[in-house]
Amino acid sequence: MFLKKLLFPVLGILLVFYIGKDNYVTEDPIVSHRDTNVNPADDFFMYANGGWFKNNPIPSTEKTNGIFRIIQDTINNQIKSICVASAKANASFGTNKQKIGDFYTSGMDTLTINKLGISPLAQELKNIESIQNTQQLLQRVADMHTIGAGSMFGFYVSQDDKISSKNTLFLSQGGLGLGQRDYYFDQDANAKKIRAEYVKHIAKIFELSGVSKLQAVNDSKKIMALETELAKNSRKLEALRDPIKNYNKMSVAKLQKSTPNLKWKDIFTHLKINNPDSVIVGQPEFFKALNTSVKTVSLSTWKSYLKWHLLDNYAAYLSAPIENQNFYFFSTVLNGVKTQKPRWKRVVTETDGSLGELIGQVYVEEYLPKGTKEKLLEIGNTIRDVYAERIKKLDWMSEATKQKALTKLSKIIMKVGYPDKWKDMSTVTIKKDAYCQNIMEVAKWEYNYMVHKFGNPVDRNEWGMYPQTYNAYYNPSNNEICVPACNIIVPGFEGKMPDDAVLYGIIGGSTFGHEITHGFDDQGSQYDDKGNLNNWWTAEDLKKFKEKTKLIVEQFNTYEVVNGKYVNGDATQGENIADLGGVIMGYEAFKKTNQFKNNEIISGLTPNQRYFLAYGYAWMVQGTSQYLSQQVMTDVHSPAKFRINGPLSNIPEFYETFGVKENNKMYLPQEKRVQIW
C-alpha cells in the first residue's frame, strides 16, 4: 500500500495469529490449496488457490473470500473478546476499558438505536435547514467536516510534499456520494444500473428520515444532477496519482481571487484553522467550477445535498430500516453481498475502527507473540540488503542515480509491530446508550487531532495503522514503511514457524518487498530520501525508468477482469510495480536461506515451487463480479488474480520452475517482460 494522506483504498496481505491448540491445521496449505487440474503456466492464480476456492465459496455476507477473510475473522474474534471483557469489567468512567466496553454495548443495543431513529442527527439537520444564504451554506459545509460528514470538497492537514518537516493545509476535489467520477459517466449497463439505483437509494433514505415521498424523489434527482456536475469537474483516478500535477501551492489570497464566491477566511475559521497563509490545492479546476455552482445551484438543492451527505455518513449507525437500506445499496448493489454480517461483527469492526488505538494496547499485551518486532525487523532488513544488491547491479541506471537510490533505501524508516507511544484519547466521551453519538464523538476527536497538527512540527513517530490492522503501507513524505503486528504468522501454520519459502514469499515479498518498492515506484520515486517531492534522477535515467513503467502499464491494460472491464494499467501501476519488486526481492532474499541452498524438498515441492506458491497464497482472494467491477473503477490495486499472474509473467525463474512456454497464457515475449529493480 502506498500511503499518502490516507487517501487510497487498500488491500492487505496479512497473517493470522495462533488460534489455539485445538485448531491446529496439520495439512500443508501450500499444497492443499492447489487445483492441479489447472496448468500453472496458464493461470497460476487458480493453480495455487483453486482447490481452496472450490471448497470455500464466497459467503452471502461477504464480497470477497480468501486469506483476508480468514485473517479478519480471527482478529474480529480477538477484538470481540476484548470488547466483551471490557463491557463486563464495570470500569471507571473515562478509562480505556469503559470506552471500549460502552462503545461496543451501545452498538449492540438495537432497541435503543431503533427507538432513537434519526434523532441523533436532529440538531445537525435543523442547522442545515436554517441556512439562508451562500455564506451560511459554506459555514455549514465546513462545520460538517468537523463531525466526519465532509461534503462539497475534501480538506485535510498533512505533510507538505515539498517540505516534509512542515504540516500544511490541503484542499481536494470531493463531495461525490458514489466516490469516483466515472460512476457518473460510464455508459456500460452496470454503471447505468448503479446510477439508477443510487437515485432510488437517496430517495428511500430521505423517506425513512421522514421526508414525503414526492419531495424525496424530487430531491434525489436534484442531488444526482449536482453530484454529476461536481464529477464533471473532477479528475479521473489515474490523474490523481501524479503528485506534481496535484501539488498546486498558493497563497490564500490567490485562492480567494480565483474563487471569489467561496469566502475562504470564513470557511477556514469554521474548519478551526486560524489565519493560514497558504494552501495546497490538488485540483484548482474543481474549485473554480465549485465557485460557480454555489451561485447557480439553488440554495434548497444545496440544503438537500448536505442533508443527504449527513444521513449517508451516519446511516449505518441509525435505526434498522435506514441501516438496512444503506446495506442494500452499498453492499448488495455495489458489491454483490446478499446478507448482512452478524450484528456483533459489524459492531466489532466499528469499535476497532473508532477506538483501535485503545484496543491496540490490549491486543499487544494479550495476543502478540513475543519477539514479533524483532522477527519482522530481521526479515525487513534482509529484504533491504537484497534491494541494495539489486540496485548496485542495475545495468540501466547511472552510478550517480544509484548512489542517491541507495541513500534513500538506507534511510527508509521501518515501523513494525506497534508504536512506542499511543495517541491520547482521554478527551473522548463514550456513552453506553448513544451509538451514533459515540461515532460522532470519535469523528470530532479525529478531526481535532488532525487540525492540531497545523502549525506544529511533523511527528515522524506517528503511526497510520493499528497493530491489529491487517495491512501495511509506505509513506513517501516520511520515507517509511509500516508493518503492523498481525503480519507475523501465516494461516495454516498455527503453533509453528513456517519454512523460509513461505516466510519470504509472504512476509518478505508481499509485505516488506512490496512496501519498500513503493519508495521506487512511479510515485514514490519522485520523493527524495528526506521525503520531499524532489527529482533526484538524471534526465537519462528518468527517461529509462519511465520506459520501463510504460511497459507495466501496457501489460496490465490487457487483463480483462469481468464483463469487458479491464485493469486500469495507469491507475494501478504503482501497486503493480510494488508487487513485481516485492516478489523479486522476496525471492532474492529466499535464495540466501539454507532451504534454498540445500534444495530442500518440503511436501514434495522444490524450494522454487514452494516460494512461488507461497506468493500465490498471499493473494488467495476471490470476489463477486460486482465487487470486481467496482474495484476496477475505484481502486489503485489490481484484482488479486493479476497481482499474482501479472508479476510472475515477468520473472524468468517462474518460467523455468513451471515450464512456461510460448503457447501458454502467462507467456510474455522477452521484449514485453518488465524488469525495473
N, C-alpha and C positions, 0 to 999 in steps of 0.2 A: 504494500500500500504506500503510495506517495502522499504524504500528509502536507497540505498547505492550507492553513486557515480552517482545517477540518471541513472542507467543502466537498470532497469527493467521496462518493459511496465506496464501500469496501467489501471485499471478501477476505476471510481469514484462512490461515492454514493451521489450524492449531490442534492441539492434542488434548487428550483427556486424562484425568487423574485416576489413580488407583481406586477402584470401586469397592473392593472387599474380597476376602479370600474365597467366598462362596461364588464369586462371579469371575474367576479366572477363565480366560479363554485359552484353551490348550492348542487349538489348531492355529496354524500359521496363516494370518490374514493375507500375507503377500502371495501365498499360493491359493488359498481357498476362494479368494475374491475373483479369480480369473474366469473368463469364459474362453475355454480352449478351442471352441468351435470357430472363434474369430481369428483371422490371421493378424498377428501383431503388426505386420508390415503394412496392413491396410487401415487398421483402426486400433491404435494402441490403447486409446481411452476405453473402448469396450472390451478389448482383450484383458486389460488389467483389472477392470471393475465389473464387467458384465455379469459375472456369476452372482455377485452381491446384489446388483440391481434386480435380477430375476427373482431373488428371494426376498427383496425388500422394496416393494412398490411404494411410490410416494403416498404417504397417509393423506386422508381427506383434510387434515388440519394443517397441511404444510404446502408450500410452493416448491420446495426442494427436498431432497433426501440424500443422505450420504454422510461423509465424515464430519461435516459441520453440525449436523443434527445430533449425531452420536455424542459429540463433544458438548453441545449446548444442553442436551438432556441431562448429562452428568453434572454439568456446572449448575443447571437450574435446580437439581435435587439438592446439591450442596447449599446453594443460596436459600432454598426453601427451609432447610434445616436451621440456617442462621436466623431467618425471619421468624419461624415458629418459636425457636428458643428465646428470641428477643421478646416476642409477644407474651410469652409465659413468665418472663423474668420479673414483671412488675417493677421495672426500673424507674429510678427517679426522673422527673420531668427534665428534659434538656440533655439527658445523656444519650450517647450513641445508640444504646440498646433500646431506649424509649422511642427514639425516632424511627429506627428500623422496624421495631415491633408494631408501633402505631400506624406507620405508613402502610405496612402490609395488611394490618387489620382493617384499616379504612378502605382498602381496595377490595377486600373480601366481603365487606358489609354491603351487599347488594340491596338489602331492604332500605337502608338509609339513602344509598345512592339513587334508587328509584323514587323514593319519597321526595328527594330534593329536586328531581327533574333538572331544569336548566337554571334554577335559582342561584347556583354558584356563579353564574355569569350575568346575573340580572343587573348589577351595577355597571358592568362594562358595556352591556347592551344599551343601557339607559344613557351612558356617556356618549355612545355613538349617535344615538337618536337625537341628542341635544345639539349636535353640530349645526351651525347656522351659516358658516362661510368657509372659504378656502383655508384661511389661517387656522381656524379651529379643526378643519379636516386634517391638515398636516400635523397639528399638535397631537391629535388623537392617534394618527398613524405612528408617530414617534412613541407615544405612551404605550401603544400595543407592543412595540418591540421590547419594551422593558418587562413584559409579562409573558414572553415566549410566544406571542402571536403576531410576529412580524409580517407585514404585507407591503405592497406597493413597490418596495425596493429592499435590497439587502444592506445591512450595516454591521460592522464588527470592528473590534480593536485587536491588532496583532502586530507582529514584527514588520517593520519596513523592509521590503525586499532588497533595497539597495543600502540600507543602514541597519543591519541586523541587530544592533545593540539597542535600537530605539523602537518603542511601541508607537504606532500611529493609527489613524482612522482610515477605514476602507468603506467605500460605497460601491455596490454592485447591482446589477440587474436582479429582479426578483418579482415576487407577487403573483406567481402562477400556481394555481391550485393543482395543476397536473404536473408541475415540476419543470419539465423540459418543453422548449418551444415547439419541437417537431410534432408533438401530440396535437397541436392546434392546426397543423397544415398538411400532414401526410395524408395521401389520398387512398391508401390501401383500405381494405374492408375492415380490418381490425381497428385502425385509427379512427375511422368514421364511427364505428360502433362505440368506441370509448368516448368520443365527444358527445354522442347522443346520450349515452348512459350518464355522463358527467352532469349534463344539464338536468336530467331527471333526478340525479342524486342531490344536487343543490336544492332543487325544489322540495324534495322529500324531507331533507334536514330542516328546511325552513318551516314546512308544515308541522313537523314534530316539535318544533320550538314554539308553536302557537300562532304562526302566520297563516292567513287564509290561503286556500288552495290557489285561487286566482292570482293573488299577489305573489305567492311563492313561485308560480310558473313564470309570471312576468319578470320577477326579479332575477330568476335563474338565467333567463335569456339575456338580460342586460349584463349580468356578471360575465357570462361567457363571451359576449361581444367585447367587453372591456378587457378581459384577460387575453383575448385574441389580439387586441391592439397592442397590449404590453408585449406579447410574444413576438409580434411582427418586428418590434424594435429590439429584440433580444438576440444575442449571438448564439450560434449553434454550439453543441457540446464540444466539438473538436476545436473551435475557435477560442473557447475558454481556457484551453491548455497552454496557450502561448503567454508566458509570464511577462514578456516585453510589451506586447500589444495590450495586455490587460493591466499594465502599470502606467497610469496617467496621473502623475502627481501635480497638483495645482494648489494655488492659494484658495482660501475660502472665498476671497473677494472675486477671483476669476471664476470660480464655480458659480457664485451668485450672479455674476454678469451673464454667464451663458444660460442660466435658468432663472430668470427674474421672477417667475411666479412661485418659485419654491423658496420660501424665506428661511434660509439655512441657519441663521443665527438663532432664530426661534426654534427650529427643528432640533438643532444640537442641544439647546437648553433642555428641551423635553427628553432628549436622549441621555441627559445627565452629563453632557460634555460642555465645559465652560470655555469659551473664547479660544477655539482651536485656530491655528494659523494656516494649516494646510490639510489636505485630504487626498488620498489616492483613489481615483475614480476608475473602476475597472472598465466600464463601457460608457463613455461620455455620450454616445448617440442615444442610448436608452434614456438618459436623464433629460436630454433635450426634447425627446418625444414626450416624456412624462410631464415636462414643463407645459406642453400644450394640452395634454389630457386633463390636467387638474382644472383647466378652464373650460374646455369644450365638452367634457363629460358632466352630466348633471350631478348636482350635489346629492340628490336622492339615490342615484345609481352608486355613487361612491360610498354612501352610507350602507347600502345593501351589501356592497362588496366587503366592507370592513366587518359587518356582522357575520357574513359568510366565513371569512377567514378566522374570526374569533371562534365560531362554532366548529369549524373544520379542525382547528388546532386542539380543541378540547373535547371533541366528540367521543373519543374512546374512554373518557372518564366520567361521562354523564349517564343518564338512565338507559336501561336496556334497549328500548326502541331506537334511540339515537346511536348507541354503540353498535347495535346490530346492522343498522343501515350503513354506518361507516365501514364496518367489516365487509359488507356485501360489495361496496364499490371498490375499495382499495385492496381487498384480498381476493374476492371472487372474480370480479370483472377484470382487474388489472393483472392478477397473479394466478388465477385458476384454483384458488383454495376454496374448498367447498364447506368446510366445517370449522367453527371457532375452536381454538385450543381450549383446554380446560381452564376455568377461571384462575386457578392457582398459578398456572404457567404464565398467563398474561400479567397477573399482578406481581409475580416474582420478577418478570422482565422489567416492569415499570419501577419496582423498588430498586432493582440493581441499577437501572438507568438513571434514577434520581439520586440515590444515596450510595452509589457504587464506591465512593471514597470512604464511606464508613464501613460498608460491607467488606471492602478490600482488606481493611485492618484485621478483621476477624478471620477472613479467608486465609491470609498469610499465616496466622497463628495456628489455625486448626486443620488446614488442608494442604499446605505447601510442603512437599518433601524437602528434607534438609539437604543442603548443598545445591539447591536449584540455581541460584545465581552463579555459583562457581562453574557448574557444568555448562550453562548457557554461554558464559563468557569464554570458556575453553573452546567451544565449537565456533563461536563468533570470531575469536582471534585467529583460529585456524583458517577460517574462510578468508579473513582479511589478508593473512600472509599469502595465501594462494593467489588472491587477487593481485597483490603486489608483483608476484612472479609473472603472472599473465601480462600485466601492463608492461613490464620490462622487456618482454619478448615480442610485443606487438610490432608487426612489420609495416603498418600503415601510419604510425604516429611518430612524429619527430621527437628527438631527445628533449627539447625544451618543453614541449607539452607533456611528455611523460613525467618529467620531474614535478610539474605542477599537479598532475593527476595523482602521483604518489604522495605528495604533500597533503592533498585533500583526503586521500584514503587514510593516511596515518592519523589525521585529526578527527576522523569520524568518532563521535561520542556514542558509546553503547550503553543504553539504559535497559537493563534486563531485570526480570523478576518483579520488583516492586520498588516504589520510591523510598528514599531515605526519610523524606518529610511528607506528611499528609496535609491536605488542604483543610483549613479551619472552617467547619460548617456549624459553628456554635450559634450563629445568629439565625439559623433556620428553625422555624417553629412548625412542629408536626402535631396534628391532632388525630385522635382515634376515629372520629366520625365525620371527616371532611376530605374525602379522596381528591376531588377536583381542586379544592383549595390547597391541598398539600402539593399537588403537581404545580400549581401556580406559584406557591411559596418557593419551591426549589428553582423554578424558572427565574424568579426575581433574584434569587441568590446568585445563580449562574450569570445573569446579566450584570449584576453589580460587581461580581468578581472580575468579569471581563473589562468593564469600563474603568475599573480601578487601575488597570494596567496603564491607561493613557497618562503620559507624563512621568511614568515610573520606569526604571531600568528593566530590561528584559530579564526574566528569571530563567536562566538556561537549565535549571534543575527541574523545572516543571514537567510533569507527565501529561500526555494527552489521552492516556488509556488507564484502565484499572488492571490490577494483577490478574483478575478473573475474566478479563476480556479476551476472547479467543481471536486475536488479531495481532498485527504488528504494523509498524509504519516507519517511513523515513521522512524527516522534516528538513527540507533544504536550507531553511533560514538558520537552523541550529547545526546543520551538518551532523545530524544524529539519527540513529535508529533506535527504536523502542520495541523490545520483545517481552511482553508480559509473562508472568509466571506460568500460565497454563499452556505453555509451549513445551512442557518437559517430558511427558510420557505419551507414547503412541497407543491409540486404541487397539486392543488385541494383544498387547504386551504388558498387561497389568501385573504388577508384582515382580517384574523382571526387566532388566535393561535390554532394549532392542539391540540387535547387532549393528555394526557400523554402517552397513549398506542402507539400513533403514534410517538410522540417525542422520546420516549425511544426505540421504535422498529427501528427507522431510525437514528436519530442523536446520540442517546445513544448507541445502539447496533452495527449498521452497520458502524458507524464512530468512535466515541471515544472508544467504547469497542474493536472494530476491531484493531484500531491503537495501543492502549495500549497493547493488546495481542501480537502484533509483537515484543514487548520487551521481550516476553517469549515464542516465537515460536522456531522452530528448529535452526534458525539462530540467532535471537535476544537474545536468552538465553545464547549465548556464549560471550556476551559483558557484562561488569560489570556496576555498577552504574555511573561510570565516562565516559563510552563509549569506554572502552578499551577491545580488544579481550583478554579475561582472564577468565579462568574457575573458577567460584565461587561455584560450586556444589561439594557435597561429591560424592565419587565414586558410592555409593549405590543409591543415589538419581538420579544421572545422568543415571544410568542403568535403573531405573524405568521410568524415563522420556522418554528415547528412546524406551522402550517397548510400551509406550502409543502412541508415534508419529508413530511407525511402524504400529499400528492398523489403524490410519487415512490414511496412505499411501495405505494399503491394501483395505480399504473401497473405496477410490476414484478410485483405479485402476479398479474397477468393473463397472464403469459408462461408457456406450457407448455413444458417442457424435453424430457421423454421419459416415455412410459408413464404419463401422468396426473400426473406430478410437475411442480410449478410453482416458479418462482423464489420464494424467501422474501424478500418485499419488505422486511420489517422487519430481518432479519439482514443483508441486503445494502445497506441504504440508504446507509451511509457511503461505500461504494465507488461506488454509483450516483450519489450527489451529486458525488463527486470526478470521475467520468467526465464528467458533464454540465458541471461547472465547467471541467474541463480542456479539453474540445473547444471551448467558447465562448471561453476565454482564448487558446487557440492561434489561433483564427480572428481574434479582435480584434487580436492581435499580427501575424498574417499580413497584415492589411489595411494595415499601415504599410509594407509592403515595396514595392519598385518593381515586382515581379512582379504584385502585385495592382493597384497604382495604374495601371500601364500596360496592364492587361488582357492580359497576355502569354499567348499560346496555346502550350502545350507538348504534343506528341504528340496534337494535336487536342483537347485538353481546356482549358476555361476555367480561370482561377485557382480559382473556387469548386468546380468539378467535381474539380479535382486535389486541392484541400485535403481535401474530404470523402472522396475515395477513399484518400488517404494515411492518414486516420484509420481507415478501414476496414482498410487494410493492417496497421495497428498491432495489430489484434486478429484477424489471419488465423490462427485456431486452430480445428480440428475435433477432436472427442473421441469415444471409444467410448460406446455407450449406458450401459455400466456405469460408466464414469468420470463421465459427466454426472449419472447418478443419485446417485453418491457426492458429487459436488460440491454438488448442491442441499442435501444433508443436512449437510455438514461445512464448507463454505467460505463466507466472508463476501463473496466476489466472485461476481457473476452469471456464467453461461457467456458465452463470447466473443460469441456471436451477439447477445446482449441488451446487451452493453457497446457494441455498435455501434448496433443498431436502437433501443434504449431512449433514449439521449441525443439521437440525431438526430431522433427523433419530436417533440422539444420545440423545435426550432430553426427559426425562420421562414425563414432563408436556405437551409436544406436543402430546405424545401418549394418555394421559388422555383427553386432550381437543378435539381431533379429532378422538378418538376411534380407534387408530391404533392397529390392531390385527395381529396374526401370519400369516394370509393368505394375508395380504396387502403388496403391493410392497415396501412401505417405512419401513417395519418392519425389524429390525435387532435383532438377538438373543442377549440376555443380555451380553454374553461374547464378542460380537463383537462391542458393543457400546463403544464409546470413551468419556472419561471424563478426562480432563487434569487439567484445572484450575477451 
